[in-house]
Amino acid sequence: MKRLSRLFRFKAPPKAPFGLSATTYFSVLSTHAAWPTLFEIVNPKGDGFAVPGYGIPKAEGADKSDLRQPMERGAYWITSPDRTTVLTLRLMSKEEAGFDPDTFLASEFAQALSPAVRNTIAATWGIGQLTFDSHHPGALPAMDFAIAIAVRLAERTEGVVADPSRFTYALPTEYAIGPEFLIENHIAVF
């Protein structure tokens, strides 16, 4: 019996020597005054084109019925299906975030953006910011999950995904991890 147990010994997977930087975040510039429901963005089965995962309002006294009510200013937890990645989604007005679309659009950087992206940014009403509370040890699955959430939120709010680490502002149909994506810009070595 001892010999057999030695054959089936299990080890914890080795911890990755890197992790996502605490400064990694994604923003969604929403053109809608009202936010969609959390269930439209993330739900366990990915129903209605939502991202598979779990959403939890951080508000005190929130319950399951809040998942199908339009989200409001405040914070929400979003977890991947395997619960290895936990994101915080903070919803706020553009004024609260300190974002002035006119000032931004007058910048040299914004002049290079497509007319569709510029028009969407000009119509910004609110901002959703995604940050990492914890993440998958492999980092890339966590990035994929966060990007999927950002893209879905931008789809539902007819907004733009802003990725400051890549200096990218893109419509959800145009945002993707392309060949210029470098994981080194998103990780911190421990």
C-alpha positions as CSV (number, residue, x, y, z in Angstrom):
1,M,0.0,0.0,0.0
2,K,2.8,2.4,0.8
3,R,4.4,1.8,-2.6
4,L,1.1,2.5,-4.3
5,S,0.6,5.7,-2.5
6,R,4.0,6.9,-3.6
7,L,3.0,6.4,-7.2
8,F,0.0,8.6,-6.8
9,R,1.5,11.4,-4.8
10,F,0.1,14.8,-5.8
11,K,2.0,18.1,-5.6
12,A,0.6,21.6,-5.7
13,P,1.4,23.2,-9.0
14,P,4.5,25.3,-8.9
15,K,3.9,29.0,-8.3
16,A,4.7,31.2,-11.3
17,P,7.7,33.4,-10.9
18,F,5.7,36.4,-12.1
19,G,2.4,38.1,-11.5
20,L,0.3,40.9,-12.8
21,S,1.4,44.4,-11.7
22,A,-0.8,46.0,-9.2
23,T,-1.1,49.0,-11.5
24,T,-2.6,47.0,-14.4
25,Y,-6.2,48.1,-15.2
26,F,-8.6,48.5,-18.0
27,S,-11.2,51.2,-18.4
28,V,-14.5,51.4,-20.3
29,L,-15.7,54.8,-21.4
30,S,-19.5,54.4,-21.5
31,T,-21.8,56.5,-23.7
32,H,-24.9,55.4,-21.7
33,A,-26.3,57.2,-18.6
34,A,-27.5,53.9,-17.3
35,W,-25.3,50.8,-16.7
36,P,-26.4,47.3,-17.9
37,T,-27.2,44.6,-15.4
38,L,-24.3,42.6,-13.9
39,F,-25.9,39.4,-15.3
40,E,-25.6,40.8,-18.8
41,I,-21.9,41.2,-18.3
42,V,-21.0,38.1,-16.5
43,N,-23.0,35.0,-15.4
44,P,-22.1,31.4,-14.7
45,K,-23.2,29.9,-18.0
46,G,-22.4,32.9,-20.2
47,D,-26.0,33.3,-21.2
48,G,-26.9,36.1,-23.6
49,F,-23.3,36.5,-24.8
50,A,-22.1,37.4,-21.2
51,V,-18.7,36.3,-20.1
52,P,-18.8,33.0,-18.1
53,G,-18.0,33.8,-14.5
54,Y,-19.6,35.3,-11.3
55,G,-20.5,38.8,-10.4
56,I,-21.1,40.0,-6.9
57,P,-22.2,43.6,-5.9
58,K,-20.0,44.9,-3.1
59,A,-22.8,47.1,-1.7
60,E,-23.9,46.3,1.8
61,G,-27.3,44.5,1.8
62,A,-27.1,43.5,-1.8
63,D,-28.7,40.2,-2.7
64,K,-29.1,37.9,-5.7
65,S,-31.9,40.0,-7.2
66,D,-29.4,42.9,-7.7
67,L,-27.7,40.8,-10.4
68,R,-30.6,41.5,-12.7
69,Q,-31.0,45.2,-11.8
70,P,-29.1,47.9,-13.7
71,M,-25.7,48.4,-12.0
72,E,-25.2,51.7,-10.2
73,R,-22.2,53.8,-9.2
74,G,-20.1,51.7,-6.9
75,A,-18.0,48.6,-6.9
76,Y,-18.6,45.0,-8.0
77,W,-16.5,41.8,-7.7
78,I,-16.2,39.7,-10.8
79,T,-14.6,36.2,-10.7
80,S,-13.5,33.8,-13.4
81,P,-15.4,30.5,-13.5
82,D,-12.5,28.7,-11.7
83,R,-12.4,31.6,-9.2
84,T,-8.6,32.1,-9.7
85,T,-9.0,35.6,-11.0
86,V,-10.9,38.2,-9.0
87,L,-11.5,41.7,-10.5
88,T,-13.1,44.8,-9.0
89,L,-15.3,46.8,-11.3
90,R,-15.8,50.4,-10.2
91,L,-18.5,52.4,-11.9
92,M,-18.4,56.2,-11.7
93,S,-19.3,59.3,-13.6
94,K,-16.7,60.9,-15.9
95,E,-16.5,63.9,-13.5
96,E,-15.8,61.6,-10.5
97,A,-13.0,59.9,-12.5
98,G,-11.6,63.3,-13.5
99,F,-12.0,62.6,-17.2
100,D,-12.7,65.5,-19.5
101,P,-13.4,64.1,-23.0
102,D,-12.8,67.6,-24.6
103,T,-9.4,68.0,-23.0
104,F,-8.4,64.5,-24.0
105,L,-9.6,64.8,-27.6
106,A,-7.6,68.0,-28.0
107,S,-4.4,66.1,-27.1
108,E,-1.9,65.1,-29.8
109,F,-2.4,61.4,-28.9
110,A,-6.1,61.6,-29.5
111,Q,-5.7,63.2,-32.9
112,A,-4.4,59.8,-34.2
113,L,-7.6,57.9,-33.1
114,S,-10.2,56.9,-35.6
115,P,-13.2,59.2,-36.1
116,A,-15.5,56.4,-34.6
117,V,-13.4,56.1,-31.5
118,R,-13.1,59.9,-31.1
119,N,-16.9,60.3,-31.5
120,T,-17.5,57.6,-28.9
121,I,-15.0,59.2,-26.4
122,A,-16.7,62.6,-27.0
123,A,-20.0,61.0,-25.9
124,T,-18.6,59.5,-22.7
125,W,-21.1,59.5,-19.8
126,G,-19.5,57.2,-17.3
127,I,-16.4,55.2,-16.6
128,G,-16.0,51.5,-15.5
129,Q,-12.6,50.6,-14.2
130,L,-11.4,47.0,-13.8
131,T,-8.5,46.2,-11.5
132,F,-7.1,42.9,-10.3
133,D,-7.7,41.7,-6.7
134,S,-6.1,38.3,-7.4
135,H,-5.3,36.4,-10.6
136,H,-4.6,33.1,-12.2
137,P,-1.0,32.1,-11.6
138,G,-0.4,31.9,-15.3
139,A,-1.3,35.7,-15.7
140,L,-2.4,35.3,-19.4
141,P,-5.7,33.6,-18.5
142,A,-6.4,36.5,-16.0
143,M,-5.6,39.0,-18.7
144,D,-7.9,37.2,-21.2
145,F,-10.7,37.2,-18.6
146,A,-10.3,40.9,-17.7
147,I,-10.2,41.9,-21.4
148,A,-13.3,39.8,-22.1
149,I,-15.1,41.6,-19.3
150,A,-14.0,45.1,-20.5
151,V,-15.0,44.3,-24.1
152,R,-18.4,43.0,-23.0
153,L,-19.1,46.1,-20.8
154,A,-18.1,48.3,-23.8
155,E,-20.4,46.4,-26.0
156,R,-23.4,46.8,-23.7
157,T,-22.7,50.5,-23.2
158,E,-21.7,51.4,-26.7
159,G,-18.4,52.5,-25.3
160,V,-14.6,52.3,-25.8
161,V,-12.1,50.0,-24.1
162,A,-9.1,52.0,-22.8
163,D,-5.9,50.1,-22.1
164,P,-3.4,52.5,-20.7
165,S,-0.5,50.1,-20.7
166,R,-0.9,49.6,-24.4
167,F,-1.9,53.3,-25.1
168,T,-5.0,51.9,-26.8
169,Y,-8.5,53.2,-27.1
170,A,-10.7,50.9,-29.2
171,L,-14.2,50.1,-29.9
172,P,-15.1,46.6,-28.5
173,T,-15.3,45.1,-32.0
174,E,-11.7,46.3,-32.7
175,Y,-10.1,45.5,-29.3
176,A,-8.0,42.4,-29.2
177,I,-4.7,41.1,-28.0
178,G,-2.6,41.7,-31.2
179,P,1.0,41.0,-32.0
180,E,2.0,44.2,-30.3
181,F,0.8,42.8,-26.9
182,L,3.7,42.2,-24.6
183,I,3.0,40.5,-21.3
184,E,6.1,42.2,-19.9
185,N,4.1,45.4,-19.9
186,H,1.6,43.8,-17.6
187,I,3.5,41.7,-15.1
188,A,5.8,42.3,-12.2
189,V,8.5,39.8,-11.3
190,F,8.4,38.7,-7.7
